[in-house]
């Protein structure tokens, strides 16, 4: 009899099934078809008791041999197909196909036989180790090897690697040596900005056998700075290791993500190709594109004879990971990081290519918090939304020099809307109202505009449009105003209107190019949704946004040639006086961007200088 073994591609979703696939001629009426099906069904369920009952004279170590077979190969499930059953007098042979799922390697498929003998009118399996595998003999052991191939790189927009292998120091806690948890959490917070709640969760989750609990990895230069404060605290430990590093500490850290030992939670999500101890993407693009970057492991199924001789029964040909090309430009990312240096509050900066929507730089602060504000933080856009409202007004035929009124307050159905610091500009133009961000002017203008027209303009700028840039994002939402008060609030970017910094960068890009394009971080995702602005509005928006910088609320950025933009001071919360987020969105020479300082105050005073630092670096 000749045997052949082959491989079927690794499957993640497994099902246990039994299919009798023999033809009528292969199912003799007096052959052990039913018995073979029952035995394979019990094997698939790992029901050793039922299997042993079906065996003629089972060996004393029957259970042990099966368990060694499963444990040695780390089999997590098996399924079988019954093939031809042939009888020869009081004996018979049933062919079958087995597919064993090996944890961490994939599916191993082979052909086997079940020999039967008829005794006292009943068919029973004549079992030997050859049932497990045709080449197995008494005393043989099954084992496997496993190796991951090199992890693929994250590449920048120029096709160059964004990461490299370098030394880091893991800073963690040995629970058995901690004298005072409060001292440990306090010093980690002051020196490394590690959230004390997170440290407590890590320590509480540590099992009794865990001597060390890793908390954070730092580069050698930072380790030298913090070691004098950390080393004297009982329970804190340090350990060197090699890790995948970005060009500099904090460089696009939320976006690129980090790589480390797989967690129990991720292990259940990643599926059967992964094992405890594997190095995987834990966050950012490293996590989102883990299967692509990691590839698949290689390995061998090995049979070892009692004599020590070994034979390779099967090889898993692993696949190397495939590089992921991002749209990030390192020089712009560095400029974005530098622009946020020294900002004490949580902040974000996103830059996109105005023509394509490619994300060129994206940064979130603080680095110690996992929240990627630039992508998932949802905030009222405040007066930056006046770009959208103005496009709707221009689309209905309004000119930038058309008259507008800017009183100190406006009442809408009993709700009073005010200008920042109760400013009153009197009779001005649309250009003046936009440049000086007059709320009351836009509230008055929105009444003639109507909710439908404003909603259509919002959709032209991508609000209420789903898109996938490569990492999860919330985009922009513009709920339909339910009454005149909500319409007035929406026109100035308040009420229920929300947007991420990424989305507002795409709004600025649409204002420059005349077409909104869904922003994307990965080059393969460049075919997202898009929408054109109304004819004739692009040039007028350029005039309005340039006026903000030259004569309006964005004068803090006036030193940057050709910069156009819009400030925003967005109220949030419920208790007066309401705190505000500081915004600036703008564009210069084909690059559009958004700056947010969470709870930062006035956009023109706080966000505009940050925008100027970034734009000047372009």
N, C-alpha and C positions, 0 to 999 in steps of 0.2 A: 504494500500500500504506500502510495506517495502522499506526502503532506506538504501543504503550502501555507505560509503565514504571510499575511499582508496587513497593511495599515489603512485605517479609515481616518479621515481628518478628525481632529479633536472636536468633541461636541460639548457644549456647556449644559444644555437642557437634556436631562436623562430621563428615560422612562423604562420601566421593567415590562417586558412583553414576551410572549411565547407564541410563535407562529409555526404551525405545521405546514411545511412547504413541499411535502412529498407528493408525487403523482399517485394516481390510483394504483399503478403497477408497483409502486414502492411501498404500499401499505398493505401487506398481506393480511388476510383476515385473521390468521393465527399467529401473527407476529406481535412483538411487544411494543406496539405503537403507543397505546395508552400509557403503559408503564414508563416509556421513555419520556413522553410529554410530562408526566407527573414528576419524574425525577428532575428534569430540567427546570420545571416550575419551582420545585422546592429549592433547587440550587440558586435560582435567581433571587429567591426570598431569603437565602442563607438559613434555611430550615434544616439544620443538620440532623435533627431527630427524625424527620420524615425521610431524609436521604438515607440515613443508616438503616431504617426499616426496609428500604427497598434493595439493600445490598445483601448478597449471599455471603455470609461469613465475613462481616466487616472487620478490618483489623482493629486491634485495641486502641490504636492511636489515630483512628479515623478522624475524629474531631480535631485533634491536634494538627494533623497534616493539612486539613483544610484551612485551619486558622493560620498556620505558618504560611500557606500559600497567599492568603488574603493580606496578612500583615507584612510579609516580606515584600510584596509588590504594592502595598497600600491601595488595595482594591476597595473602591467605595460602592460600586454596584456592578452587576453583571446581567447581561441579557443573552438569550439563546434562541436559535432557530433550529428546529428539528428537520433533518434532511432525510435521505433514503434509509429505510429499514430493511435489512436483508436477513433471511432465516436460513440456517443450515442445520436441519434436524432439531436437536435439542439445544442448540445455541443460536445466537443471533447477534447482529451488529447494527447499531443505530448511529448514523453520522449526524453531527451537529455543528453548527457555527456558534462560537462564543465571542462576545464582545465585552471585555472587561474594561471598566473605567478606572485608570490608575491616577490617584490623587497627585496633582502636580505635573502630570505628563500627558494625559489624554487617553484615547481609546486604543486598546490592543485587541486586534481581531485575529482569531485563529480557527482552524478546523480541528475537530476532535471526534472521538468515537466512544460510544458506550457499549461495551461487550455485555451480552446477556446470556444467562443460562436458565434452562427450564427445569425446575425441581418441584416435584409433587404438584404438578399442574400449574405452577405459578412461575412467571418470568421474573428473574431477579438480576440486578446488576452485578457483574463479576468485576469488582472494583480493584484498581491498582493505581499508583501515582500517574500512570499513563493517561488516566481519565482527565487529570488536570492539564497535562500537556503530553503530546505523543512521545516526546523524548525523555520524559521524567521517569526515574527509577527510584526504588526504595533507598532512602537515605539522602536523596538529593535535596538541595535548598534553593529557593527562588529569592532573588534580590533584584535591585534596580539601581541605576545611577541617574543623576540628573544635574544638568548644568545650564544656567542661563547664558545666552550669548550677550555681547555688549549692548547696553542700552543705547538707543539712537539719540541724536542730539536735537535740541530745539535750535532752530536757525532764525537769524534776523532777516529783514527784508532784502539784504544783499546776499543771502545764502551762506552766511558765516555763523559758526556756533555761538550761541549766547551763554553757554556754560562750559566749565572745565572741571577736572578733578583736582581737588586741593585739600589741604589739611584743615580740619575744624576741631574745636574742643567741645565735647558734650558736657554741659553743666547739669547736674541732677542732684537727687536727694537719696540718701540711704536711710530709710525709715528707722532702722534699728539703732542708728546713732544720733537721731534727732533728740535734743534735749528740750527744745522749745520751738514748736511749730510757728508761732508768731514771729520769732526772730528769723526763721528761714524764709517765710513768705515776705516779710518786710524787706529784707536785704535783696531778694530777687526782684522785688518790685522797684526799689529805689535804684538799683544798679543796672537792671536789664529790662525794666518796664514790663515784667511778667505779672499778669493778673493773679492776685492772691487766691481768688476763687478757683482759678484753673489749677493752681498748685494743690489746693485742698482736694479737688476732685481726683487728681492724679494719685495723690497719696492714699485717699480713701479707696480707690479702685485697685490699688496694688495688693496682690495676693501675699500670703504669708511666706511663700518661697522667693518672692522678689526682693533681692537685696538692694538693688539700685533702681531708681525711677528717673529716667531721662526727662529733662524739662525743656532745655533749649540748647541749640548748637550755635556757637559763635566762632568767628575767625580769630586767628592767633593775636592779631593786633588789638582786638577788643578784649580778649581774654587777659592780656597783660594789664589793661587798664582796670578791670574789675576784680582781678584775683586778690589784691590786698584786702578788699572789703569782704569778699566771699569766703576766703580760705579759713579765717578764724571761727566761722560759724559752724558748730558741730552738726554733722549730717550732710553737708554739701560736699559733693565730690566732682572730680574733673577726669575726663578721659579723652584721649586723642583718637581721631579716626579720619579716614578719607571720605570725602563727600563731594557731591556735585555742586559746584559753586557758580554764581553769576559773576559778571565782571567786577562788581564792587558790592559791598554790603548794602542791602536794601534795594539794589537795582531791580526794578520791575518785580519785586519779590511776591506781591500778591498775584500777579499775572502769570509769571513763570511757575510759581509754586516751588515746593520742595520735595526731595526724595528721601525716603527713610524706610525703616523696617515696617512691614505691613502690620496694621492694627487688627484686633479681633473683629471690629466692625467692618473694616474694608475687606477682610478675608471672606466674610460671608457675601459681600457684594461682588467681588471679583470672580468668584466661581472656582471650579475644581482644578484649574491649572495652577493655582497658587497654594503655597505652603507657609506655615509660620516661619519667620526668619527671612522671607523673601524681601528684597529691596524694591519698593514700588513708589509711584508718585502719590504723595499724600495730599497735595493741594494744587490749585491753579491748573495750568495747561498740563503739567506733569501728571496730574490725577485724571483730568478730563480725557486725555489721549493716552492713557496707560497702555491699552492693548497695542496701539500702533507703535509707541516708543519702545515697549518692552519686547515685542515679538513673542515667540514661544520657546520654551526650554527644550533642550535636546537630552537624550538619555538612552539607556539600554535596559532590556530585560535579560537578566543573567541567571543561568542555571549552574549551580556549583555541585559537582559530584562529591561523594564521600571521600574520594581520593584527593580532592583539592582541585581537580581539573575543572575549568570553567568553559562554558559555551554561551555565546550571545544568541538568544532566541529571537530578539527583535530590536530594531533601532528606531527611536523617535528622532527624526531629523528636525531639529529646532529651526526656527526662522528668526533671523536678526530683526531688530526693530527698524522701523522706517522713520527717517527724520521728519520733523514737523516744521514746516516753514511758516513763520509768523510774519506779520506786516510791520513789526517794530523796527525802528531805525535807532540804533544805539546812541547816535549823537543827539537826537531829539529826546530820547529817554533820559539821557544824562542832563539835558537842559531842563526837563520837567522836574527831575529830582532836585536839581540845584535851585529852581524857582521856589520850591516848597521848603527849602532849608530854613530853619528858624521859625516856622509857623507852629505856634503852640497848640492851636485847636485842631480837631480832626479836619482833614482837607483832602481834596482830590484835584487832579489836573489830567485832562485828556486832550490829545491832539489827533486830528484825522486829516487825511488827504481830501480836500474839498471836491475833487473830481471823481474819485473812486470810492470814497468811504473807508479806505484802509486806515486802521488805527496805527498811528505812527509812534505814539508815546502814551503811557497810561500809568498814573501813580496814585496811590492812596496812602493816607497817613491817619493815625500813627502805624508804624510798622509792627508794633507789638500786638495790635488787634487783628484778628483774622478777617474782619469785615472788609470786603473790597468795595469801598464807598463809590468808587468811580463807576462800577458796574451794577451794583445791587442797592446802593443807597437811593431811596426815593424821597424827593424833596419838592416842595412848591417852588416853581421856577421864578416866581416874583416877576419883576419887570423885564427879565430876559424874554418872557413870553410876548412882550410887546412887538418883537420881531414878527411873530405869527399874526398878531392882531393887525399890525400895520400892513402886512401882505394882503390880508383880507380886505382892508380899506382901499389899498391901491388897486386890488383886483376889481373893485366896484367903481373905479374911476377917479378916486381921490388923488390929488396931486400933493407932492411933498410941501408945496407952498400954500396949500389950501388952509383957510382960517380954522382955528380951533380955540376954544376957551379953556383957561386953566384957573378956575376959582379955587379957593382954599378947601372947600368941602362940596360934596354933592350928595344929596339924599336920594336913595332908590327904595321905594316902598318902605320907608321908615328906617332903612339902613344907611348910615352915614359913612361915606368914603372920604379919606383925607389924603393929602400929599405928605411926603416925608417932611418932617419938621414944620408942618402946616404952611408949606411954601405956596405962594400965589403968584402966577405969572401974568394973569389977565388975558387979554386977547393976543394970541400968538399964532403960529402956523403948526402944521403937523410936524415939520422938521424940528421946530422949537420944543414941542411937546415930547417928542421922542428923545431929543438930545438931553433934555433936562428931566426926563422920566416923570412927566406930570400924570399922576394917577387919575385925577378928576377929568382931565381932557379925554383920556381913553375910556373912562366910564361913560362919559357923555357920548362919545363917538360909537361905542359898542351898541348903544340903544338903537341907533339907526342901522347898524350893521346886521343885527339879528343873530340868534343862536345857530341857525343852520349854516349861515355863511362862515361864522367863526369856526364851527366844527369842521367844515370842509377844508378850511385853511389849515387847521390842526392836522388833519389827515395828510395834507400835502407835505407837511413837515414830519411825517412819520408817527404822530401820536395815534394810539390805539392800533398800531401795526406791530405784529410779532416778528421778531428776527433773531437769528442765532449767530452771534459774532465769534463763537468758539468757547466761551464761558457763559454761565448763566447770567442773564441781565433782565431788568424789569422794564426797560424802554421808557416810553412816555405814555401817560394816560390822560385823556380829556373826556371826562364824563359829560354827557349832554346836559347843559344847564336846564334846571327844572323851572326856573322863574327868572324874572328880571334881575333879582339880587345876585343869583348865581352867575348869570351872564356877565354882570358888571365885575364880579370877583374874578371870573375866568379870564376876562379881557386883560387883566393886569397880573395874571399868573398866580392867583390865589384861589381860594375856595377848594375845590376838589381836584384841581390840576396838579399832577405830579410828574417828575422826570428825574432820570439819573444824569449825572455829569456826562456820561458817554452820550446819552441822547441829545443833550443840549449842545454838545460839540457837533453832532450831526446837523442840528438846526442851524448853527453858524455856518457850517459847510454848505448847506442848501442856500443860505442867503448869498454866499459868495458865488456859487456855481450856477444857481438857478434850478437845481434839481436835487431833491433829497434822495440819498442812497443809504440803505441800511449799513451801519458801520460793521466792520469785521476785523478780527484779530488773526485769522488763519487764512492763508492765500486760497485754499480750496473752497472757502465760503464766500467768494466774491460775487455770487449771483443772487444776492438777497433782493428783497422788494425795493422798489424805488417809486418816485412820483415827481412830476415836474411842477414847478411853481407856475402861477398864472403869467401869461405873456405880459411883458412890460413892467413886471414888478422887481426884477433883479437889479436893474440899474438904480431904481429909486431906493431900494434897500441899502445899496452901497452908499448913497448920499446920506441917508439917515444914520447909518452906523458909523460913518466917518465923522459926522457932526458930533456924535457922542464923545469921541476922543478929542476933537479939536476945540469944542466949545461947550461941552455938556458935562455930565456926571463922570465921564471917564477921562477927565483931563490929567489924572495922575499917570496915564499912559501916553500922554501927548508927545513925549520925547522919542517915541518909536515911529519912524517914517512909515507911511502907508498902512498903519494899523487901523482897523475899523472894529467896532464892537458895540456891546450893550451891557450896561451894569444891571444888577438886580439886588434888591434888598428884600428878601422874602420872609414875611412873618410866619411864625409857627407857634404852636402851643395854645393854651386856653386862658391863662391868667395874665391880665394886663399888669405892667406894660409888656407886650409880646416881644420875645426875643426874635432875632432875625438871622437868617443865613446870608452870607455875602457871596454874590455871584459876579462873574464877568465872562461873557462869551464873545468871541471875536474871530477875525481871520486876517491873515497877512500873506500875500504871495502864494496862494494855493494851499495854505495850511490853516485849518480852522481848529479852534480849541475852546474848552470850557474850564473855568476855575471855580471851585467851590471851597469856601471856608465855613464849616458847620458851626452855627451859632456865632459867626465871626463879626456880625454887625452890618456895617454899611458897605455895599458892593464897591462903590466908587473909591472908598477910602482903604478898604482891606484887600479885596480881590483884584482890583485894577492894577495896583503896584506889582502883584505877583504875576499877573498877565503880562505886564510890561517887561519884567525880567525874562520871562520865557520868550516873548515875541522878539526881544532884542537879540536873543541868542540864535534866532532863525537866520 
